[in-house]
Amino acid sequence: MMVNQMNQQQLLQWLDMVSFAVVDVTEYLDTHPQDEEALKYFDHYQELRKTALKAYAEKYGPLTVDMVDAGCSTFSWADMPLPWEGGNC
């Protein structure tokens, strides 16, 4: 399923999975920085994560401050509902 077709819960679950893969391979690369296969794995999952974060931000608002639209005339990050108010998480 493409990230554009996922609902909010599915997209969050997908983000959890690809983010875990990125963190896991990053820890491996800390001790094996020359492993070309691991570097390809990292690049692949890092790209999937970026795509999913962008899709989530477009549909539901940014999950991280670095996904806030830089071209905004106002800083709407602070106007979004907090997670305990039914916000992004």
Steps between C-alpha positions, in 0.01 A plus 500: 500500500633842408540753783253732324228236543562432870279635774655676799541186713652301214739781418613529863557125514699513175706789638575299813621206292722693259633721781596189697684366194689829463600512868597133502724520195647829625621322813652224285669757276656662808722193526505394131517830307641342183226237454361586155194279534409662831549845345259410219251369758535826695448713187191300402329518839604861559330592170186304597495685833537842338219421256272381780577803719422732209174318421396510867579872529296579188195307627507542877765757589869459578613239752836666548592867494736443206195408288336841557455685170778758485299725269217569747413853596406377851644230723198269521689218677395647835134530392455126439332282763742334739515118498285475816248728331465264203794645307760332283592199710 
